[in-house]
């Protein structure tokens, strides 16, 4: 009895094991679905802080790149997420139940995206140098992008492998096909009061050429005009 350690001297309990991932590998089979481009999420972030001034982007005809085409079945799940005081990341998945096929860390902070979304249409352009015709590197495999928001250069976007944090977010959002909100922060990342904001939607993937692709946010009811477009372009 006397040899038992005092409760205050007991070692801390081990941290709980991370939740097992249930996300599956994306398939290579394409499913054909009709697509409608529309306006969504105008009021999603209006309750969040407004800090950064807006920027303007010249209009393109019909909001699309010239000579573009919608690939049959190329509807994907896109998630924009980040801590309030951190940078936004873009995750692209075949659907909400699969592992990400692309993660890009964007050159904008979360509050900046929140403000731009509250004002209306947001166009994000990711540009990189055009490669030689013999180079077979796919557009979405480019490692570094110059980034523009509504026509204003704001820095660089970086492609990276999905981190443990990214996979945790995708796992938590697995049942969510479309929506926006906040997730509880992880204390080791942003402190106990940190919150991670997210916005998830279906996107149409539109291919103009081997050097240009665009993602257009979709809505379930097919109303007019995309609120968010993301352009990937080699120039």
N, C-alpha and C positions, 0 to 999 in steps of 0.2 A: 504493500500500500504506500509506504513512505518513499519508495523508489519511483513512483509515477510522477511524470513531469507536471508542473503547474499548468493550468489551461493557457495562461498568457505566454508560456514558452513553447506551445505546440506550433509546429510549422503550419503555414497557411495552406488551405486545401488547394489541390491542383485546379487549374482553370478547366471549365467544361470543354469536352472535345467539340471541334467545329461540326456543324450540322452536315450530314452527308449530302453531296450534290445529287439531285435527281435529273438535272439537265442532260439531254441526250445529244449525241453527235448529229449535226445537220445532215440531211440526206442530199443526194445529188439529183433526185427526181424533182421535176418542176410540176407544179399543179396549176391548172388554168383557172383563173378567176376573173370575172369582170372587174374593172376598176373605175372609180370616179374620183376626180380631184376636187377638194372642197376647202371650205374655211372652217378652222377649228381652234379651240382653246384661246380665244381672244381674252377671256377673263380669268384664265387659269392662275396667273401670277400677280393679279392686281393687288392682292393683300400683302405682297412682299415689299421690302424697301426699294425705293427708287433713288439711284445715285448717279448713274452714268448718262450723259446726254445722248440723244439719238443721232443716227447718221442716215444718210439718204443713199438710195441705190437706183440707178437708171432703169426704167422699165424695159423688159424684153417683150417682144410680140407674144401675146397669149401666155406670158409667164414661162415660156419654155425655150430651150435652146433650139436653133434652126435644125431642120432635118432630123428631129428626134423621133424615137419610136418606143412604144411601151412593149417590153418583152412579155410574152404570154406567161402568166403565172408568176411574174416577178414582183409579187407583193411580199414585203418583208416587215419585220418588227424593228422599230428604231426606238432607242431609249436615250434621252439626254438626262444626265444626272451629275450631281456634285454637291459638296458642302457649301453652305451659304457664303463662306469667306474663301472658298477654293475655286479651282478651275472646273469647267464643265467637261465631261467626257461623253462621247457618242459611242453607243454600242449597237451593232447591227446583228440581228439574228434571223434565221429562217422563219422562226416563230418563237413565241414566248417560252416554249418548252425546250429549246435547243441551246447549245453552247454558242457564244458569240462567234461570228465569222470575221468580224472586224471591230477593233476598238481604237478610237482616235481621241487623244487628249487635245482639246480645243484651246485656242489662245483667247479665252474669255472667261471671266469670272461668273459665278452663278447669278449674282445680283444684276449683272449686265444683261444676260439673257432674259431674266425675269422682266426687266424694264422694257426691252425691245419687244417681247411678246405682248406686253400690256398695251403697247402703242399700235399694234397691227402687224402687217406682213413683215416677216424676217427672212432675209436671203443670206445664206452663208455660202461663200465660195472658197473652195480649197484648190489652189493652183500649184502646179509644179512644172518643171521644164519638160518639153517634149523629147522623147527618146528616138533613137535611130530606128528605122523601120524593121531592121533585123533583130532588134531587142524585143524579146518576148515577155518582158515584165508586164503583168496585168496592171491596169489602172489602180485598182484597190490594193495593190501590193506596194505602192510607193511609200517610202518611209517618212517623208517630210513634205509638208505643204505650206505655202504661203496662204494666210487666211484673211478673208475679207468679210465684214458684216455690213450689209446694206451699202456696199461700195467703198467702205473705209477699211484700209489695211490695219489690222490690229495685232499681228504677230504671226506665229507659226502653229500649225497643227502637227502632231506627232503620232504616227501609228505605233502601237505597242501591243505586246501580248497581254491577254486578260490577266489581271492580278487576282489574288485571293479576295481582295475587297470587291473587285468588279463581279466576280462569280457569286459572292455572297449577295450582292444587290440583285443580280439576275435571278438567283434562286428565290429570294424573298418575293420578287415580282413575278414569279412564274405563273400564278393564277391570273395576272392582270394582262388583258389584251390591249386596253386603252384606258388612259387616265393620267392624273397628275396629283402630286401631294408631297408629303415628307415622310421620311423613315427615321426612326431613332438613330442617333449617332452612336458610333463605337468609340468608347472613351480613349482607347489607345491611338485613335486617329485624330479626332477633333475635340477631345475633352468630353466630359459627361453631359454638357449642355449642347453639344453639336447636333445639328440636324442635317440630313441629306435630302435635298429636294430632287424630285424626278418628274419627268414627263415622258409618257410612252404612247405610241400610236403606230398604226399601220402606215407604211409608205409605199407608193408606187416607185419602182425603179425604172427610169427611162434612160435608154442608151442612145446617144447621138452618134458616137463613133468609138473606136478603140481608145480615143483620148478624151472622151467626155461622157459622164453619167450624171444623172440628177435623181435625187430622192424627193418626192412630193408627199407631204403629209395627207393622210386620208381621214374621212369621217364615215361613220356607219350609215348616215342618212344621205350622203352625196350632195351636200349643199355646195354653193359656189365658192371658187377661189381658194388656193392653198394659203394658209397662214404661215407656213414654214416650208422653205425649199432649201436643199443642200446640194450644191454643185461641186462635182469633182472634175477638174479640167487640167489637161496638159496644154501648155501654151508655148 
